[in-house]
């Protein structure tokens, strides 16, 4: 069978908090994932060793094994030596996956596959307030389902995105607007993201699902300002979203100067650039700040 016919390339949003878009190249025996289009986490399906604690080991259980990291510049860097390192089948599967990755990488960014979305609803209007989760149609929903929206991750942030300074206050205002009796709803978009093909709670496409994953209209002026500052801060990651309008994209591109290091991390996955000068200026600033991309998938 031609390996190209069984290789799938797709993208998944990194949500709650939103950290950009993960790119995936998947074969029947492995997958490569990258959040910056530069460094790829290589995982392979392999027989789970008995000491992994699998109850199904005797029945041929398989598990994902982190084989190493790969980039065009450094090639494959395998994880520290482990029992599976010398497995000939694993080495063969790893080479097959890397061959496909080299073929497909020119097609970045890939199309979003996570068309099924879980939204937190506004307590008063019962309209979309914040995006909690997204998955591919047919995938198993998380258990338990997310209940709260997060603005950022960690005390200092993560690779490509520093911590939003007003995160605690922003998360609190979202919780207040969601109310005590939380309401959430699942929806599913068509492939073009032009209409809903399934929705809970009578939600409809014209109910204004926020493109940036959070409602922009807030009755309190301070709350409104805080949300806008959050979008400015998250602009480099938000630009990886393929479904933004040109007006939305232009607005985000005008805010790149304050997050130069994050721009340097994400720019390879931008599906469209309207103002290349803004992007170049931000990348130059990142270089002057010493903000090269970290080796992180």
N, C-alpha and C positions, 0 to 999 in steps of 0.2 A: 504493500500500500504506500502511495506517495505521502511522505511525511507532511508536506504542505497541506494535504487534505484533512489532516487531523490536528493541525495546529490552530489554536484560537488566540486572537489578539484582542484585548479589550481593556477598558479603563473602569476604575471604581473610585468614587469619591471617598476621601478620608474624612469622616464626619464625627461630629460631637466630641471634641471640637473639629471645625473644618480646618484641615491642614493641606489641602490641595487634592490632586487627582493621582491615584496609583495606577501605573501602567503594568499590564500583565501579558506575558507570552506563555501559553500553556500547551503542553503536549500530553499524550496519555500517561506518561510516566514522570512528568516534572513540570515545574513552573518557575518563571523568572519574574520578579516584581521590582519596580523602581518608582520612587516618589519624585525623582528629579531628572529621569531620562539619562542619567550618567552612570550611576552605580546600581547594580542589579543584585538582588538577593536570590540565590539559586537554591531551590528546594526540589528534592526528588522523593518519589514514592518508593518505599523499600519495606522489606519484611521487618516488622518490629522485633527487636531483640527481647528475650525473655525478661531481662532486667529493666525494661521500660515499664513493667507493671501492667501490661495488657492482659486482660482476662481471656482475650480471644487469640492469644499468641499461638496456641496449639492448633487453631483452626485457620491459620494463614492470614492473620491480621496484618494490614499494611498501615504505615504511618508516614507523615511527611518528615523528611530528614533535611536539615539545613546543611547543604553541601559546601557552600562558600559564597564569596562575593566576586562579581565580574564587572569589569569596565573595559572599554576599548583601549584605554591607555595602559592599564596594569594587567590585563588579562584576568585569568581565574586565580583567586587567592582562596585556597581551601581552608575550611575550619580546622582547628587544632586536631591532631591525630585522634581518631576514634576507631571503634571496632569495624565500622563500615567502610573505612577509607580504602582498603584494598579489595573491596568487592568488585569483581570484574563487571557484573551486570550494572552496578551503580555507576562505574566509570563510563560504561557504554551509554547509559541513559543520560549522563551528564554531558557527554560530548554531543549527543544528538540534540539535546536542548540548546546547548550553546550554538550549534550550527543554525538552528532555527532562529535564535535570538539575533545572530549576526545578519540573517536575511531580513528579519522583520523590523529591525530597529530604525530603518530609514522611513518607516511609515508612521512614526510618532508625530503627534499624539494619537492614540487609538480612540475609537468611538466608545462613549459611555455605555455600559451594560446594565448599570444599577437603576433601572427604570421604575422599580417599585419603591415608594417612599413612605416613611412614617412621619406624620406632622403632629406637632403639639398645637392645640387650638386655643384661640383667644376665648377667655371665659364668658365674655359678654356677647360677642358677635359670632362665636363659634366658626371663625375663619382661620386660615393658616397663620400661625404665629412664628414657629421656629421648626426647622427641619432636624429631626432626631436621628434618622437612620435611612439607609437606602440599600437595596440589594437587587440581585438579578431576579426577574420573574421565575418562580419555580424553586428558588433557594429557600431554605428553612429560616424563618424569622428568628431573631435572637430570643432567648428565654433566660431571664425575664426581659420584656421589651423595655427600652430606655424610657425614663419618665421625665428626666430633666435635661435642659439644654446647657451645653458648656461653651464658654468663649475661647478658652485656650488650655494648654496642657502643661503641667509642671510648674515649679517655682521660677524657673528661668526660661521656660519655653522649650522648644525642641529644635532640631536641625532645620534651618531655613525659616524659623518663625520664633521671634522672641516673645516673651509674655506680654499680653495686652495689659497696660497698667491699671485699667479700670474694670478688670474682668469680674471681680467679686460683686461690685455694684451693678454691673450690667446683667449678670446672671440673676441677681436678686430682683431686678425690675422685670425680667422675663417671667420669673416665678410668680411675682405678684399679678401680672397680667393674665397668666394661665389660671390663677385661682386655686382654691383648695381642692375641689373635685376635678382632677385633671381629665381633660378630654383629648384623645388622640385619634387619628384616622389614617388608614392606609389608602394610598392611591397608586395607580399604575398608568404610566404614560405610554403612548405608542412610540415606535422607534424614532420618529422625527420630533418627538416631544411637542407635537402640535395639538394633541387632544388626549383626554383621559379615556382609557379603555376599561377602567375599573376604579371605583371609589367608594369609601365608607361615608356615612353620615351626610349623605346628600351633597358632598362637595362636588364642585364643577370647575372646569378649566378657567372660567371667567371669574373665579373667586380670588384672583390675584395671588398666586403662589409666589412668594418673594424669590427672585432670582438669586439673591445673595444668601438665602437661607434664613433670613430674619426679617420680620416686619419693619418697615421704615417709618410708618406714621405713628407717632406717639403724642398724646395730648399734652404731656408735660414738656416744656422747652428743654430742661436739662436732660431728660431722658432721650429726647430727640437728638440733641447734640452728642450725647454719649454713643448712640447707635451709629451716627455718622462718623465719629472718630474711630469706632471699631471697624467700619468698612474701609476707612482710609488705611488703618493699620494692616488689615487683612488683604488689601488690594493685590499684592504680588501673588498670593495663593488663589484669590478669587478669579484672576485672569486666566487660570487654567481651565475654567468652566467653558465648555464649547457652545452653550446655548444662550450666551449673553447677546443682547442687541448691541449695535454699534454705539449707541448713546451710552449704554451702561459700560461698555468697554472703554470708551473715550474718557468717561468720568474716572474710572479706576486708573487708567494710564496717567492721568494728570496728578495722581497722588503717589507716584512711585518713589519720589526723591527721599521720602522719610523712611523707607524700608529697603535700602539698597542691597543689603546682604540677603534678604529674602528674595529679592528679584533675581539675584545671581543664582539662587538655588532653583527657582521655578521656571525661568524663562524658556528653557528648552521644550517645555510642554505647553507653551501658549499656542492655541490653534490659530490665532490671528493677532496681528499687531497693526494698529492704526497709525501710531506715531513712533516710528523707529528711533527718532531722536531722543524721546523720553526714556526709552528702554536703554539706549546706548549710554546716556548720561548716568542712569542709575547703576549700570554695570561698571562704568568707570569709577563712580563713587565707591562702589563695593570693593573694587581693586585697591583704591587708595586707603580704604579702611582695613585692608587685609582680610576681606570677607570671602575667601575662596570657598567653593562648595566642599563640605565635609564628605568623607567616605561613608555615606549612609544611604540605604536603599529607599 
